[in-house]
Amino acid sequence: MCGIVGYVGQRQAVEVVLDGLRRLEYRGYDSAGVALVAGGALGLAKKAGKLANLESALGDAVLPESTCGIGHTRWATHGVPSDRNAHPHPSADGRIALIHNGIIENFGQLRGELEADGVQFASETDTEVAAQLLGREYALDGDLTEAMTRACARLEGAFTLLAVAADDPDTVVGARRNSPLVVGVGEGEYFLASDVAAFIAYTTDAIELGQDQIVTIGRGGIAIRDFGGDPSEGRPYKVDWDITAAEKGGYDTFMRKEINEQPTAVADTLRGRIDESGQIVLDEVRMSDQDFRDIDKVFIIACGTSYHAGLVTKYAIEHWTRIPCEVELSSEFRYRDPVLDRSTLVISISQSGETMDTLMAVRHAKDQKARVLSISNTVGSTIPRESDAVLYTRAGIEVAVASTKAFLTQLAACYLVGLHLAQTRGIMYADEVKAVLDELVATPDKIATLLKDMEPVRELARESAAFGRVLFIGRHVGYPVALEGALKLKELAYIHAEGFAAGELKHGPISLIDDGTPVIAIVPSPRGRSLLHDKIVSNIQEVKARGAKVIAVCEDGDDITGVHADHVIATPASPTLLAPLLTAVPLQEFAAELATALGKDIDQPRNLAKSVTVE
């Protein structure tokens, strides 16, 4: 979602802000802008489209040299992408400039009130309402922090706000509610951003802000207060990755780089998760072993790719623990009034830890007294902070919008949670848990082996690019992998791609098959679950009989599938429940190559944002 940067220091603010916005491009955006403060005046520049458009506008504009400024990349929610709807938005008197991430839910009421006072609006956005409200409050006493405090008391919804004032050239004030904002602390310089990536080139010292806090950065330092105006504190921490982690490392795209980082990311997620007594270790646990033993039902809540990880996890949890498990889209969870109590465990999965749908679902679960365990890649983010337990995925930064290594590390973390439940409840013996863990630990090497020979997958993708649609089928844990493969293709190539439970084909979807339709089948191991394998081989024969071109993702050595499929992508042998860690990988590569063949930007697909921080 929107990228936000603020700076006060000795450097030229425009350079720092633009550099930060470039590092936040992965979040997705449709316009960009900056506001600089110098000589008692504000200099604004903003343009629809990519940062290059803004940089071109800055070259033509006469903006003051300044060491204080704010910048923004917008992902449209209120108002179409356009120059006038781009941020920053000035107040009516031109003394205030404001940027915003989120949605202000009572903007209509506030806009009516301001218009009744004679304010004329220049945009269609809810953000300008906040700018005009802040401008009115600032006119009362000329104190930007106090004005922000009063303005926030009027706002409802989810928001991060940053503002500067024309006659206060050394101050940026920020506020957050249900939307990310972090402080960077350098040598005589300070940063505000929606993500530490924005300032990692300058400092690794950061301060995590809490809910409903206002922060003021200036040459004198940092001051934090709550929305009531009382002094407050943030949590200092060190960023444990450097600027090179946000660069391509020799690959042509971030997505290619991140696909190839998956063996390391999964290994890091698994590393050190077993203590000396053989117990699985969660990062932060405010639940006792008895709490886990009392669990009699599990809900998994997530969105998008994380939802698919949850669907795989359902199979593992129910098999290992015998506890009923449901998987819900976060955006639907609280609206259907689910039955939750103290014996319910809600597992939330969110890469950013700030996904608004999931955050609201977590809060609903907490209100119903359920216990919440979160899977996240972002230390100190809102969802983990508000949960009873958290397991961090250690994937490192993922710049490409379409998730790859985040998905695999979420699977790895979810497997650990399932095993922890089984172990704590005494459903699995220690040696049984160890056997699964040994298989898990061996998986990163298998992923690395698989990635060594992706050219046949790329060739199949290029051959399929001309058809215009691809169908995916799977059974058991192969079904969520089919859904994920289809999602990747939709995200990157903008073509019709659907994933189906293979057994459902004859109940309708088989009508989509005609001559040459590419169908990718996720085939389970022929070992152990032979009936499941036989069933999907039958499904392959069904679509082949109707003209489909079948690409089978199957276990190395599966000669039966090889006889019936047109093409085979072989993956290393793995236990059925763990197979998605392998079978998802060629689907990522397939989607990336097909989209590349169609000339698409696979790092920044249209209309998508990396972190969805509005509901």
C-alpha positions in Angstrom: 0.0 0.0 0.0 1.1 3.7 0.1 4.7 4.4 0.7 5.5 7.2 3.2 8.8 9.0 4.0 9.6 12.0 6.2 13.1 13.5 6.9 14.7 16.1 9.1 18.5 16.5 9.1 21.5 18.0 7.3 21.1 16.3 3.9 19.0 17.6 1.0 15.6 16.3 1.9 14.4 15.8 -1.7 17.3 13.3 -2.3 16.6 11.4 0.9 12.8 11.3 0.3 13.1 10.2 -3.3 15.6 7.5 -2.4 13.2 6.2 0.3 10.3 6.2 -2.2 12.3 4.2 -4.6 12.9 1.6 -2.0 9.2 1.5 -1.2 8.1 1.1 -4.9 7.5 -2.6 -4.2 4.4 -1.7 -2.2 2.6 -0.7 -5.4 1.5 2.8 -6.3 -0.1 4.9 -9.0 1.2 8.5 -8.2 3.9 10.1 -6.2 4.7 13.5 -4.6 6.9 15.4 -2.2 6.7 18.5 0.0 9.7 20.5 1.1 9.9 23.3 3.7 12.3 26.2 3.5 12.2 30.0 3.9 8.8 30.1 5.4 7.2 28.4 2.4 6.2 25.0 1.1 7.4 23.6 -2.2 5.1 20.8 -3.6 5.4 18.6 -6.6 3.3 15.6 -7.4 2.4 13.5 -10.5 0.4 10.5 -11.5 2.3 7.5 -12.7 5.7 6.2 -11.8 8.4 8.0 -9.8 10.1 9.0 -13.1 7.2 11.3 -13.8 7.7 13.0 -10.4 11.4 13.3 -11.0 10.8 14.9 -14.3 8.4 17.4 -12.7 10.9 18.2 -10.0 13.4 19.0 -12.8 11.0 21.6 -14.2 9.8 23.0 -10.8 11.5 25.6 -8.8 11.6 24.1 -5.3 13.7 25.5 -2.4 16.7 23.7 -1.1 15.5 22.1 2.1 16.6 19.7 4.8 13.1 18.9 5.9 10.5 17.2 3.8 7.9 14.4 3.2 7.2 12.1 0.3 4.5 9.7 -0.7 3.6 7.0 -3.2 -0.2 6.6 -3.5 -2.3 3.5 -4.2 -5.7 4.9 -5.0 -8.7 4.3 -2.6 -10.7 7.6 -2.8 -10.5 9.2 -6.2 -8.9 8.1 -9.4 -5.1 8.2 -10.0 -4.4 11.7 -11.1 -2.2 14.7 -10.4 -4.8 16.4 -8.3 -5.5 13.3 -6.2 -1.8 12.6 -5.6 -0.3 13.4 -2.2 0.8 15.7 -0.5 -2.3 17.7 0.0 -2.0 21.3 1.2 -4.4 23.0 3.6 -6.6 25.8 2.2 -4.1 28.5 3.5 -1.1 26.7 2.0 0.7 26.5 5.4 0.3 22.7 5.8 1.1 19.8 3.6 0.0 16.3 4.6 0.4 12.7 3.3 -1.7 9.7 4.3 -1.9 5.9 4.2 -5.2 4.2 5.0 -8.8 5.2 4.9 -10.6 7.9 6.9 -14.0 6.4 7.4 -15.8 9.6 8.5 -14.4 11.7 5.8 -17.8 12.5 4.4 -19.1 14.0 7.6 -15.9 16.0 8.1 -15.8 17.2 4.5 -19.4 18.5 4.9 -18.4 20.3 8.1 -15.3 21.9 6.4 -17.2 22.9 3.3 -19.9 24.6 5.5 -17.0 26.7 6.9 -16.1 27.8 3.4 -13.2 25.4 2.6 -13.0 24.5 -1.1 -11.6 21.1 -1.9 -9.2 20.5 -4.8 -9.3 16.7 -4.9 -11.7 13.7 -4.4 -9.6 12.2 -1.6 -10.3 11.5 2.0 -6.7 12.6 2.6 -7.5 16.2 1.7 -10.1 16.2 4.5 -7.4 15.4 7.0 -5.1 18.1 5.5 -7.9 20.7 5.7 -8.8 19.7 9.2 -5.2 19.8 10.3 -4.8 23.2 8.7 -7.8 24.6 10.6 -6.4 23.2 13.9 -2.9 24.6 13.1 -4.3 28.1 12.6 -5.4 28.1 16.2 -2.0 28.2 17.8 0.7 27.4 15.2 1.8 24.2 17.0 1.9 21.3 14.6 2.1 18.6 17.2 -0.9 20.0 19.1 -2.8 20.5 15.9 -2.2 16.9 14.9 -3.4 15.7 18.3 -6.6 17.6 18.0 -7.1 16.5 14.4 -6.6 12.8 15.2 -9.3 13.0 17.9 -11.8 13.7 15.0 -10.6 11.0 12.6 -12.1 7.5 12.4 -10.6 4.6 10.5 -7.1 3.4 9.7 -4.4 6.0 9.0 -0.8 7.0 9.1 -0.4 10.8 8.7 2.8 12.8 8.1 2.7 16.6 8.0 5.0 19.6 7.7 4.3 23.3 8.2 5.6 26.3 6.1 6.8 28.2 9.1 8.3 25.3 11.0 11.3 24.2 8.7 12.8 21.7 11.2 9.8 19.5 12.1 7.8 16.6 10.7 4.9 15.2 12.7 3.4 11.8 12.2 0.5 9.8 13.6 -0.6 6.2 13.3 -3.7 4.2 13.9 -4.0 0.7 12.5 -1.4 1.5 9.8 2.4 1.1 9.9 4.8 3.9 10.8 8.4 3.5 12.0 11.1 6.0 13.2 14.7 5.9 11.9 17.4 7.4 14.2 20.6 8.6 12.5 23.5 10.9 13.4 21.8 14.2 13.8 19.0 13.2 11.4 15.7 11.5 11.8 13.3 9.6 9.5 9.7 8.5 9.4 8.5 5.8 7.1 6.0 3.1 6.5 8.8 0.6 6.2 12.4 0.6 7.4 13.5 -0.1 3.8 13.0 3.6 3.2 15.9 4.6 5.4 18.1 1.5 5.6 20.7 3.3 3.5 21.2 5.8 6.3 20.7 4.0 9.6 19.8 0.6 11.2 18.5 2.2 14.4 14.7 2.3 14.5 11.9 2.9 16.9 8.7 0.9 16.7 5.6 3.1 17.3 2.5 1.8 19.1 -1.1 2.1 18.3 -2.6 5.6 18.5 0.7 7.5 18.9 1.9 10.8 17.5 5.6 11.4 16.9 7.5 14.6 16.3 10.9 14.6 14.7 13.1 17.7 14.7 16.7 18.8 15.1 16.3 18.5 18.8 15.3 14.8 18.7 12.2 12.8 18.9 9.0 13.2 21.0 6.2 10.7 21.2 2.8 11.1 22.7 -0.5 9.3 22.7 -3.7 10.6 21.0 -4.7 12.0 24.4 -1.7 14.2 24.4 0.2 12.4 27.2 3.9 11.5 26.8 4.5 8.0 25.5 7.3 5.8 24.4 8.2 3.6 21.4 10.4 0.4 21.4 13.9 0.9 20.0 15.4 -1.9 17.9 18.1 -2.7 15.4 17.3 -3.5 11.8 19.1 -6.8 11.1 19.4 -6.6 7.3 21.2 -4.1 5.2 20.7 -2.2 1.9 22.0 -5.0 -0.2 19.0 -7.2 0.8 16.8 -4.7 -1.1 18.8 -4.9 -4.3 18.6 -7.4 -7.1 21.9 -9.2 -6.5 22.6 -9.9 -10.2 19.1 -11.1 -11.1 17.1 -9.3 -13.7 14.1 -8.9 -11.3 13.5 -9.0 -7.6 11.1 -11.9 -8.1 13.7 -14.1 -9.7 16.1 -13.2 -6.9 13.5 -14.1 -4.3 12.5 -17.4 -5.9 16.2 -18.4 -5.7 16.5 -17.2 -2.1 13.9 -19.7 -1.0 16.3 -22.5 0.2 18.0 -20.1 2.5 14.7 -18.5 3.7 13.2 -21.8 4.6 16.3 -23.0 6.3 16.5 -19.8 8.3 12.9 -20.2 9.4 13.5 -23.7 10.7 16.9 -23.0 12.2 17.0 -23.0 16.1 13.4 -23.9 16.5 14.1 -26.9 18.8 15.3 -26.4 22.3 17.5 -28.7 24.4 14.4 -30.7 25.6 13.2 -31.3 22.0 10.3 -28.7 22.3 9.5 -26.5 19.4 10.3 -22.8 20.2 8.0 -20.0 19.3 9.5 -16.5 19.3 7.2 -14.8 21.7 4.7 -16.9 23.7 2.2 -15.7 26.2 0.5 -19.1 26.2 1.3 -21.9 28.6 1.5 -25.6 27.6 -1.8 -26.0 29.4 -3.3 -23.3 27.1 -2.3 -25.4 24.1 -3.7 -28.6 25.7 -7.1 -26.8 26.2 -7.5 -26.0 22.5 -10.4 -27.9 21.0 -10.7 -26.0 17.7 -8.4 -24.0 15.4 -9.3 -21.2 12.9 -6.7 -20.0 10.4 -7.3 -16.5 9.1 -5.4 -15.0 6.2 -5.6 -13.3 2.8 -4.3 -14.1 -0.7 -1.2 -16.2 -0.8 -1.2 -16.5 3.0 -4.7 -18.0 2.8 -3.4 -20.7 0.5 -0.6 -21.4 3.1 -3.5 -21.7 5.7 -5.3 -24.2 3.5 -2.3 -26.5 3.4 -1.9 -26.1 7.1 -5.4 -27.4 7.7 -4.4 -30.8 6.3 -1.3 -30.9 8.5 -3.0 -29.8 11.8 -6.0 -32.1 11.5 -3.7 -35.0 10.6 -1.2 -34.4 13.3 -3.4 -33.2 16.1 -6.9 -34.5 15.4 -8.2 -31.0 16.2 -10.9 -29.6 13.9 -9.5 -26.8 11.8 -11.2 -24.2 9.7 -9.6 -21.8 7.2 -11.2 -18.4 6.7 -10.5 -15.4 4.5 -9.7 -12.6 7.0 -12.0 -10.2 5.1 -15.0 -12.5 5.8 -14.2 -13.8 9.3 -15.6 -11.3 11.7 -18.7 -10.5 9.6 -20.2 -14.0 9.8 -20.0 -14.0 13.7 -17.8 -17.2 14.1 -18.2 -19.2 17.3 -15.1 -18.6 19.3 -14.2 -19.0 23.0 -11.2 -19.5 25.3 -10.6 -23.0 23.9 -10.3 -21.7 20.3 -6.9 -21.1 18.8 -6.9 -18.5 16.0 -3.8 -18.7 13.8 -3.3 -15.5 11.7 -0.9 -15.4 8.8 0.3 -12.1 7.4 3.7 -11.4 5.8 3.7 -7.8 6.8 2.0 -8.1 10.1 -0.1 -5.1 9.1 -2.7 -6.6 6.7 -5.8 -4.7 7.7 -8.3 -7.4 7.1 -6.3 -9.9 9.2 -5.6 -7.3 11.9 -9.3 -6.6 12.3 -10.1 -10.3 12.4 -7.4 -10.8 15.1 -9.0 -8.1 17.2 -12.4 -9.7 16.8 -11.0 -13.0 17.9 -9.4 -11.3 20.9 -12.7 -9.7 21.8 -14.3 -13.1 21.8 -11.6 -14.4 24.2 -9.9 -16.7 21.7 -6.2 -17.2 21.8 -4.3 -15.8 18.8 -1.0 -17.1 17.4 0.5 -15.2 14.5 2.8 -16.1 11.7 4.6 -13.0 10.3 7.8 -11.9 8.6 7.9 -8.5 10.3 9.3 -8.2 13.8 7.3 -5.8 16.0 4.5 -5.3 13.5 1.0 -4.7 14.8 -0.5 -8.2 14.4 2.3 -10.0 16.3 2.2 -7.4 19.0 -1.5 -7.9 19.6 -1.3 -11.7 19.5 -0.7 -14.2 22.3 2.1 -15.9 20.5 4.1 -15.3 17.3 6.4 -17.3 15.0 8.5 -15.2 12.7 9.3 -16.5 9.3 12.8 -15.0 8.8 12.3 -14.6 5.0 14.1 -11.3 4.9 12.8 -8.5 2.8 10.6 -9.5 -0.2 10.4 -6.6 -2.7 8.4 -8.2 -5.5 4.7 -7.7 -5.0 3.9 -11.3 -5.9 4.8 -13.4 -2.8 7.3 -16.4 -3.3 9.7 -16.9 -0.4 7.1 -15.5 2.0 4.7 -18.3 1.0 7.3 -21.1 1.5 8.4 -19.7 4.8 4.8 -19.4 6.0 4.3 -23.0 5.1 7.4 -24.0 7.1 6.3 -21.9 10.1 2.8 -23.3 10.0 4.2 -26.9 10.0 6.1 -26.0 13.1 3.0 -24.7 14.8 1.1 -27.9 13.9 3.9 -30.0 15.3 4.1 -27.9 18.4 0.3 -28.4 19.0 0.7 -32.2 18.4 3.7 -32.4 20.7 2.2 -30.3 23.5 -1.0 -32.2 23.5 0.7 -35.6 23.4 -0.8 -36.7 20.1 2.5 -37.4 18.5 5.5 -39.0 20.3 8.8 -37.2 20.3 10.4 -39.6 17.8 7.4 -39.0 15.4 7.8 -35.2 15.7 11.6 -35.6 15.1 11.0 -37.7 12.0 8.8 -34.9 10.5 11.3 -32.2 11.5 14.1 -34.2 9.9 12.2 -34.2 6.7 11.5 -30.5 7.0 15.2 -29.7 7.7 16.1 -31.7 4.5 13.7 -29.7 2.4 15.8 -26.5 1.7 18.4 -28.7 -0.1 15.7 -30.3 -2.1 14.4 -26.8 -3.1 17.9 -25.8 -4.1 18.2 -29.0 -6.3 14.9 -28.2 -7.9 15.9 -24.6 -8.7 19.1 -25.7 -10.5 17.1 -26.8 -13.6 14.2 -24.4 -14.2 14.8 -23.9 -18.0 12.4 -26.7 -19.0 9.7 -25.0 -16.8 10.5 -21.6 -18.5 10.2 -23.2 -22.0 6.8 -24.6 -21.1 5.7 -21.2 -19.9 6.8 -19.5 -23.1 4.9 -22.1 -25.1 1.7 -21.6 -23.0 1.9 -17.8 -23.2 0.0 -17.6 -26.5 -3.1 -19.5 -25.3 -4.5 -16.9 -22.9 -5.6 -19.1 -20.1 -4.2 -21.9 -17.9 -6.0 -24.2 -15.5 -4.6 -25.9 -12.4 -5.8 -29.0 -10.7 -4.8 -30.8 -7.5 -6.1 -33.0 -4.7 -5.4 -33.0 -1.0 -2.5 -30.5 -0.3 -2.1 -30.2 -4.1 -5.4 -28.3 -4.3 -4.2 -25.2 -2.3 -1.0 -25.4 -4.4 -3.1 -25.3 -7.6 -4.9 -22.2 -6.2 -1.6 -20.6 -5.5 -0.3 -21.4 -9.0 -3.3 -19.8 -10.5 -3.1 -16.7 -8.3 0.5 -16.2 -9.3 -0.4 -16.3 -13.0 -3.3 -13.9 -12.5 -1.2 -11.5 -10.6 1.7 -11.5 -13.0 0.3 -12.2 -16.5 -3.2 -10.8 -16.2 -4.7 -13.8 -17.9 -7.5 -16.2 -17.0 -6.1 -18.8 -14.6 -8.1 -20.9 -12.2 -7.3 -23.6 -9.7 -9.7 -26.5 -9.0 -10.0 -29.5 -6.7 -9.4 -32.2 -9.4 -12.5 -34.2 -8.2 -14.7 -31.2 -9.0 -13.8 -31.1 -12.7 -16.8 -33.1 -13.8 -19.1 -30.9 -11.7 -18.7 -28.0 -14.0 -15.1 -26.7 -14.7 -14.4 -29.4 -17.3 -16.5 -27.4 -19.7 -13.6 -24.9 -19.8 -11.4 -27.5 -21.5 -11.0 -27.3 -25.2 -8.3 -28.2 -27.7 -4.8 -27.1 -26.4 -5.9 -25.7 -23.0 -2.9 -25.9 -20.7 -3.7 -27.8 -17.6 -1.2 -28.0 -14.8 -1.8 -31.0 -12.5 -0.3 -31.2 -9.0 0.2 -34.9 -8.6 0.7 -36.5 -5.1 3.4 -39.1 -4.5 2.5 -42.5 -5.7 4.0 -43.8 -2.4 1.7 -44.4 0.5 -1.5 -42.6 -0.7 -1.8 -44.6 -3.9 -5.5 -44.1 -4.1 -5.1 -40.3 -4.2 -2.5 -40.7 -6.9 -4.7 -43.0 -8.9 -7.6 -40.5 -8.7 -5.6 -37.6 -10.1 -4.2 -39.7 -12.9 -7.8 -40.4 -13.8 -8.5 -36.7 -13.8 -5.5 -36.2 -16.1 -7.0 -38.7 -18.5 -10.4 -36.8 -18.4 -8.9 -33.5 -19.4 -6.6 -35.1 -22.0 -9.7 -36.8 -23.6 -11.1 -33.3 -24.1 -8.0 -31.8 -25.8 -6.0 -30.4 -22.8 -2.2 -30.1 -22.9 -1.3 -31.5 -19.5 1.8 -30.4 -17.5 2.2 -32.7 -14.5 4.2 -31.6 -11.4 5.0 -34.9 -9.9 7.5 -36.8 -7.8 10.7 -37.8 -9.4 10.4 -41.4 -10.6 6.6 -41.3 -11.0 6.5 -43.2 -14.3 2.8 -43.7 -14.2 2.0 -40.0 -14.4 4.7 -39.7 -17.1 2.8 -42.0 -19.3 -0.3 -39.9 -19.3 1.0 -36.3 -19.1 2.3 -34.3 -22.1 5.0 -32.8 -20.0 6.5 -33.6 -16.6 8.1 -31.3 -14.1 9.8 -33.6 -11.5 10.2 -32.6 -7.9 12.3 -34.5 -5.3 10.5 -37.1 -3.2 8.9 -35.7 -0.1 6.2 -36.7 2.5 2.8 -35.8 1.1 2.0 -33.1 3.7 5.4 -31.4 3.1 5.2 -31.6 -0.7 3.8 -28.0 -1.2 7.3 -26.7 -0.2 8.5 -28.2 -3.5 5.5 -28.3 -5.8 4.8 -24.6 -5.5 8.3 -23.6 -6.7 8.0 -24.5 -10.4 4.6 -22.8 -10.5 6.3 -19.5 -9.4 8.8 -19.9 -12.1 6.2 -20.8 -14.7 4.1 -17.6 -13.8 7.2 -15.4 -13.9 8.4 -16.6 -17.2 4.9 -16.6 -18.9 4.4 -13.0 -17.7 7.8 -12.0 -18.9 7.0 -13.5 -22.3 4.0 -11.3 -22.4 6.1 -8.2 -21.6 4.7 -7.7 -18.1 6.5 -6.1 -15.1 6.7 -9.1 -12.7 8.0 -7.1 -9.8 5.2 -4.5 -9.8 2.0 -5.9 -11.3 -0.7 -3.5 -12.2 -3.3 -2.5 -9.5 -1.5 -4.5 -6.8 0.2 -3.5 -3.6 2.6 -5.4 -1.4 1.0 -4.7 1.9 -2.8 -4.2 2.1 -3.3 -1.7 4.9 -6.9 -0.8 4.3 -9.9 -3.1 4.8 
